[in-house]
Amino acid sequence: MHVRHLSVTDFRSWSGAELALEPGPNVLIGSNGQGKTNLVEALGYLATLGSHRVAGDAPLIRAGADRAVAQAAVVADGRELRIEVEIASGRANRARINGAPVPRPREILGILRTVMFAPEDLAIPRGDPSDRRRFLDELVLARAPRLAGVRADYERVLKQRGALLKSAAAARRGGDLRTLDVWDGHLAEHGAQILRARIAAVRALRPYAAAAYAHVAPASAALSLRYVSTVQPSLPQPADAEADVPDAAVLRDALLAELAKARVAELDRGVNLVGPHRDELDLGIGQLPVRGYASHGECWSVALALRLGSYELLRADGLPGGDPVLILDDVFAELDVERRDQLALTAAKAEQSLVTAAVPADVPSGLLGVRYDVRREGITRD
């Protein structure tokens, strides 16, 4: 899989930009503020329908514009598909495949797969559980794009059920809680599918991430990954045990059991206390948790290992279209020589990689390929 061409209109700082790309390494050089990260952000958005820099879409629209457009020509399995997303202000986003509108933007997911490593990834080992859940869900959707619809349904259920819990004081004084039982069923049905996919992803990622960490931090203790779920007390076996991933029906029943236990607490607090939205990806080095104990360098190594492990897992999955596109956004300057060389080796052998850097000296000399000079006035190929 590779991107042949990227086009953006009113995306971030760009009123318009065209970028013809090649298989193999593509290196974008430009000083800070010239827009190189905005270009790879647009590619990442086309792959995930989200930004690696901000939570919402509004900042992606250039100041003074009412919409932004990102379009890419993706070559995979011997054919080319054009995907496009229009990010609108005040209305729903739109998407097209080969110029034809699709019912929902998520229909384009899976056409382009990317793995991006960026400075923001330090939040995975150091940030809140939501940062680790986001990382894990990106991997899950890259492996199974159909789950985007399940996740959207789950988020809708959380919103509706949360509103019901907040207004349930009267119900507790003798009202009818059968409506809450219905929402429990919806939460358990959709949540079980997400939970099963996450557990499977952690199981599959573990050896790849551990191997990557051993390469980038050979003197360190081993990296461990463990999925911690709110439903573990109701499972017949721990969710992270080295056994088959529990069936969705088993996980659904476990969710329903935990929801029943948490009913009083949820009504007291007015929030959803059970489900994948409360789960955690536990990261450890040796016997210690990463968060709160790992050094700055160790956190960089963990973040890098998770991304490299994800890349190798997606390659091993043998998904349609071939290997994902590897994106390295302004990270070489942050790494020591050993980590730089390991990352450059992976980028050099990738079917396609995009690398951004402020100055040529930030890019390892062994990473050859096409180079681009990125300035606000435009993009030129060296």
Wavefront OBJ file of the C-alpha trace (Angstrom):
o trace
v 0.000 0.000 0.000
v 1.203 3.497 -0.791
v -0.170 6.990 -1.327
v 0.530 8.316 -4.812
v -0.843 11.811 -4.299
v -2.123 13.990 -1.454
v -4.188 17.141 -1.906
v -5.487 19.512 0.767
v -7.686 22.596 0.583
v -8.134 24.993 3.527
v -6.622 22.355 5.814
v -4.813 23.890 8.788
v -2.361 26.473 7.401
v -2.718 25.401 3.768
v -5.152 27.211 1.477
v -4.126 24.552 -1.011
v -1.291 22.075 -1.450
v -0.462 19.180 -3.766
v 2.080 16.505 -2.897
v 3.107 13.705 -5.261
v 4.570 10.829 -3.257
v 6.637 7.763 -4.092
v 6.900 4.263 -2.638
v 9.695 3.951 -0.100
v 10.896 6.821 2.122
v 9.528 10.341 1.523
v 11.256 12.988 3.646
v 9.595 16.377 4.189
v 12.034 19.037 5.397
v 10.771 22.391 6.667
v 11.347 24.676 9.599
v 8.708 24.952 12.298
v 5.500 26.607 11.168
v 5.884 25.804 7.477
v 3.107 23.193 7.415
v 4.889 19.837 7.046
v 3.089 18.285 10.029
v -0.227 19.536 8.633
v 0.343 17.415 5.524
v 0.951 14.146 7.367
v -1.898 15.023 9.729
v -4.191 15.128 6.683
v -3.028 11.650 5.670
v -3.574 10.374 9.187
v -7.055 11.872 9.178
v -7.945 10.074 5.947
v -6.841 6.805 7.555
v -8.506 7.212 10.955
v -11.006 10.104 10.681
v -9.173 11.714 13.582
v -6.183 13.938 14.237
v -3.140 12.897 16.251
v -2.883 16.475 17.546
v -6.393 17.596 18.559
v -9.579 15.889 19.743
v -12.063 17.770 17.528
v -12.236 18.697 13.855
v -12.718 22.479 14.145
v -8.963 23.317 14.379
v -8.367 21.480 11.090
v -10.276 24.118 9.110
v -8.106 27.051 8.011
v -8.955 30.335 9.721
v -11.574 32.181 7.683
v -12.736 29.097 5.758
v -15.950 27.176 6.369
v -14.637 23.757 5.342
v -11.438 21.785 4.793
v -10.856 19.045 2.232
v -8.255 16.269 2.267
v -7.918 13.882 -0.665
v -5.513 11.045 -1.393
v -4.919 8.585 -4.218
v -4.137 5.226 -2.592
v -2.555 2.368 -4.535
v -3.136 -1.104 -3.107
v -3.408 -4.597 -4.583
v -2.731 -3.253 -8.063
v -5.541 -0.693 -8.162
v -5.937 2.941 -7.196
v -8.731 4.435 -5.115
v -9.290 8.130 -4.444
v -10.619 8.942 -1.016
v -11.784 12.380 0.093
v -13.134 13.863 3.301
v -14.767 17.267 3.579
v -14.569 18.601 7.123
v -17.346 21.128 7.580
v -18.080 23.796 10.142
v -21.557 23.449 11.642
v -22.626 20.351 9.728
v -21.726 16.698 9.281
v -18.561 15.776 7.443
v -18.813 14.195 4.004
v -16.700 11.570 2.257
v -16.232 10.307 -1.279
v -14.620 7.285 -2.885
v -13.523 7.834 -6.490
v -15.667 10.979 -6.520
v -18.862 9.202 -5.470
v -20.427 10.229 -2.122
v -20.714 7.539 0.552
v -23.440 7.463 3.237
v -21.020 7.952 6.140
v -17.390 9.054 6.337
v -16.460 5.814 8.091
v -17.086 3.979 4.802
v -13.576 5.016 3.710
v -11.869 3.391 6.700
v -9.553 0.557 5.693
v -8.737 1.945 2.246
v -5.702 3.708 3.716
v -3.969 2.361 6.814
v -1.256 4.310 8.575
v 0.874 3.980 11.680
v 2.060 7.364 12.932
v 4.742 8.065 15.509
v 4.746 11.670 16.722
v 5.801 13.720 19.771
v 2.195 13.557 20.974
v 2.702 9.811 21.542
v 4.442 10.544 24.829
v 0.897 10.839 26.170
v 0.415 7.086 25.689
v 2.781 6.022 28.478
v 2.556 9.239 30.518
v -1.002 10.483 30.077
v -4.458 9.509 31.268
v -6.084 6.119 30.576
v -8.063 7.800 27.780
v -4.792 8.299 25.846
v -4.034 4.580 26.026
v -7.602 3.652 25.103
v -7.342 5.943 22.089
v -4.110 4.280 20.987
v -5.668 0.852 21.374
v -8.840 1.793 19.494
v -6.785 3.150 16.585
v -5.113 -0.238 16.330
v -8.431 -2.075 16.646
v -10.011 -0.048 13.832
v -6.964 -0.520 11.604
v -7.387 -4.277 12.043
v -11.207 -4.265 11.714
v -12.658 -1.050 10.191
v -16.211 -2.403 10.553
v -15.952 -1.782 14.285
v -16.145 1.955 13.629
v -19.900 1.553 13.421
v -19.976 -0.452 16.652
v -17.942 2.218 18.411
v -20.283 4.945 17.159
v -23.283 2.973 18.437
v -21.565 2.437 21.790
v -20.833 6.144 22.187
v -24.483 6.920 21.410
v -25.595 4.444 24.061
v -23.234 5.996 26.619
v -24.662 9.431 25.934
v -28.296 8.335 26.188
v -27.723 6.105 29.195
v -25.697 8.814 30.954
v -28.524 11.301 30.458
v -30.969 8.785 31.897
v -28.761 8.183 34.946
v -28.512 11.904 35.621
v -32.284 12.238 35.631
v -32.924 9.043 37.596
v -33.381 10.555 41.063
v -37.146 10.527 40.625
v -37.022 6.977 39.303
v -35.266 5.829 42.471
v -38.181 7.183 44.498
v -40.515 4.702 42.919
v -40.274 5.342 39.217
v -39.825 2.788 36.435
v -36.240 1.649 35.809
v -37.106 -0.677 32.955
v -35.815 1.865 30.442
v -32.412 1.662 32.118
v -32.516 -2.130 31.730
v -32.986 -1.664 27.985
v -29.954 0.636 27.786
v -27.966 -1.871 29.832
v -28.633 -4.420 27.117
v -27.497 -2.059 24.361
v -24.342 -1.124 26.273
v -23.488 -4.774 26.891
v -24.132 -5.780 23.269
v -21.935 -3.096 21.683
v -19.425 -2.981 24.525
v -18.739 -6.712 24.288
v -17.649 -6.380 20.666
v -15.291 -3.521 21.484
v -13.958 -5.331 24.529
v -13.278 -8.528 22.609
v -11.449 -6.653 19.839
v -9.306 -4.776 22.365
v -8.345 -7.909 24.282
v -7.440 -9.624 21.017
v -5.387 -6.604 19.910
v -3.414 -6.504 23.167
v -2.741 -10.236 22.968
v -1.526 -9.893 19.387
v 0.482 -6.716 19.995
v 2.295 -7.935 23.111
v 5.141 -9.923 21.462
v 5.738 -7.316 18.757
v 5.863 -4.408 21.207
v 8.101 -6.372 23.594
v 10.515 -7.232 20.781
v 10.602 -3.617 19.578
v 11.280 -2.390 23.106
v 14.121 -4.879 23.518
v 15.709 -3.455 20.350
v 15.376 0.227 21.244
v 16.187 -0.228 24.951
v 18.370 -3.367 25.162
v 19.651 -2.559 28.672
v 16.163 -2.172 30.128
v 13.876 -4.721 31.745
v 11.142 -6.185 29.542
v 8.045 -4.246 28.473
v 4.695 -5.758 29.457
v 1.155 -4.991 28.276
v -1.989 -5.980 30.152
v -5.609 -5.084 29.458
v -7.497 -4.200 32.643
v -11.276 -4.212 32.330
v -14.228 -3.325 34.526
v -15.732 -6.731 33.670
v -12.866 -8.889 34.909
v -14.615 -9.808 38.213
v -17.475 -11.366 36.227
v -15.385 -13.324 33.727
v -14.775 -17.050 34.217
v -11.066 -16.290 33.644
v -8.993 -13.075 33.761
v -9.393 -11.016 30.603
v -5.620 -10.957 30.145
v -4.911 -14.644 30.780
v -2.968 -16.510 28.109
v -6.032 -18.313 26.813
v -8.502 -17.863 24.010
v -10.144 -14.453 23.830
v -13.575 -14.761 25.485
v -16.542 -14.927 23.136
v -18.621 -11.789 22.711
v -21.543 -13.570 24.414
v -19.385 -14.265 27.490
v -18.249 -10.661 27.613
v -21.817 -9.404 27.151
v -22.975 -11.463 30.120
v -20.022 -10.215 32.168
v -20.907 -6.618 31.321
v -24.532 -7.176 32.327
v -23.405 -8.727 35.624
v -21.133 -5.777 36.428
v -23.828 -3.288 35.423
v -26.206 -4.951 37.873
v -23.607 -4.676 40.657
v -22.925 -1.027 39.846
v -26.578 0.048 39.503
v -26.833 1.790 42.891
v -23.476 3.558 42.507
v -24.324 4.690 38.985
v -27.660 6.122 40.116
v -25.948 7.904 43.002
v -23.286 9.454 40.799
v -25.230 9.832 37.555
v -22.436 8.438 35.357
v -21.641 5.270 33.399
v -19.227 3.299 35.586
v -18.960 0.028 33.646
v -17.773 -0.634 30.116
v -14.808 -0.310 27.746
v -14.809 3.468 28.214
v -13.520 2.846 31.781
v -10.863 0.269 30.907
v -7.093 0.649 30.947
v -4.043 -0.560 29.037
v -1.534 -1.283 31.786
v 2.100 -0.789 30.689
v 5.011 -2.021 32.762
v 8.792 -2.213 32.639
v 9.965 -5.142 34.683
v 8.008 -5.099 37.938
v 7.124 -1.387 37.822
v 4.330 0.470 36.035
v 5.480 2.847 33.313
v 3.297 5.719 34.437
v 4.828 7.440 37.410
v 8.061 5.402 37.415
v 9.580 5.436 33.921
v 12.119 8.092 32.987
v 11.643 10.465 30.066
v 13.866 8.295 27.884
v 12.070 5.129 28.907
v 8.723 6.713 28.054
v 10.032 7.616 24.607
v 11.182 4.009 24.187
v 7.778 2.655 25.264
v 5.904 4.964 22.885
v 8.239 4.029 20.036
v 7.921 0.313 20.813
v 4.118 0.508 20.807
v 4.098 2.180 17.404
v 6.728 -0.100 15.887
v 4.932 -3.089 17.373
v 1.642 -1.891 15.870
v 3.292 -1.515 12.488
v 4.733 -5.028 12.590
v 1.430 -6.484 13.812
v -0.526 -4.888 10.960
v 2.058 -6.219 8.517
v 1.743 -9.698 10.021
v -2.064 -9.558 9.894
v -1.882 -9.747 6.107
v -4.779 -7.352 5.637
v -5.994 -6.450 2.137
v -3.882 -3.738 0.530
v -0.546 -4.720 2.023
v 1.618 -3.003 4.599
v 0.421 0.212 6.279
v 2.056 3.539 5.488
v 4.531 4.477 8.225
v 4.491 8.158 9.253
v 7.220 9.620 11.472
v 6.363 13.182 12.404
v 9.267 15.255 13.713
v 10.584 12.600 16.092
v 14.196 11.948 15.100
v 15.435 15.077 16.868
v 13.956 13.771 20.124
v 15.730 10.394 20.044
v 19.251 9.286 20.847
v 21.447 7.640 18.207
v 20.407 4.071 19.033
v 16.702 4.792 18.840
v 17.130 6.931 15.702
v 18.940 4.113 13.913
v 16.308 1.545 14.861
v 13.503 3.791 13.636
v 15.360 4.693 10.436
v 15.848 0.997 9.679
v 12.119 0.361 9.906
v 11.299 3.447 7.802
v 13.796 2.435 5.121
v 12.303 -1.037 4.647
v 8.646 0.091 4.745
v 6.602 -0.142 1.562
v 6.078 3.592 2.042
v 7.145 5.933 4.811
v 6.711 9.668 5.346
v 9.218 11.441 7.550
v 9.098 15.079 8.642
v 12.030 17.015 10.091
v 12.931 20.632 10.743
v 16.450 20.367 9.271
v 18.233 17.732 7.156
v 20.604 16.971 10.031
v 17.675 15.536 12.031
v 17.258 12.716 9.493
v 19.667 9.766 9.794
v 22.070 9.663 6.871
v 21.124 6.076 6.096
v 17.508 7.008 5.387
v 17.527 7.719 1.671
v 14.566 8.380 -0.596
v 12.724 11.324 -2.102
v 13.160 14.657 -0.308
v 10.818 17.640 -0.324
v 11.378 21.211 0.777
v 8.221 22.403 2.539
v 7.599 26.138 2.811
v 4.442 28.176 3.252
v 4.796 29.311 -0.348
v 4.692 25.728 -1.590
v 6.377 22.340 -1.801
v 9.333 21.570 -4.031
v 10.951 18.208 -4.694
v 14.726 18.109 -4.319
l 1 2 3 4 5 6 7 8 9 10 11 12 13 14 15 16 17 18 19 20 21 22 23 24 25 26 27 28 29 30 31 32 33 34 35 36 37 38 39 40 41 42 43 44 45 46 47 48 49 50 51 52 53 54 55 56 57 58 59 60 61 62 63 64 65 66 67 68 69 70 71 72 73 74 75 76 77 78 79 80 81 82 83 84 85 86 87 88 89 90 91 92 93 94 95 96 97 98 99 100 101 102 103 104 105 106 107 108 109 110 111 112 113 114 115 116 117 118 119 120 121 122 123 124 125 126 127 128 129 130 131 132 133 134 135 136 137 138 139 140 141 142 143 144 145 146 147 148 149 150 151 152 153 154 155 156 157 158 159 160 161 162 163 164 165 166 167 168 169 170 171 172 173 174 175 176 177 178 179 180 181 182 183 184 185 186 187 188 189 190 191 192 193 194 195 196 197 198 199 200 201 202 203 204 205 206 207 208 209 210 211 212 213 214 215 216 217 218 219 220 221 222 223 224 225 226 227 228 229 230 231 232 233 234 235 236 237 238 239 240 241 242 243 244 245 246 247 248 249 250 251 252 253 254 255 256 257 258 259 260 261 262 263 264 265 266 267 268 269 270 271 272 273 274 275 276 277 278 279 280 281 282 283 284 285 286 287 288 289 290 291 292 293 294 295 296 297 298 299 300 301 302 303 304 305 306 307 308 309 310 311 312 313 314 315 316 317 318 319 320 321 322 323 324 325 326 327 328 329 330 331 332 333 334 335 336 337 338 339 340 341 342 343 344 345 346 347 348 349 350 351 352 353 354 355 356 357 358 359 360 361 362 363 364 365 366 367 368 369 370 371 372 373 374 375 376 377 378 379 380 381 382
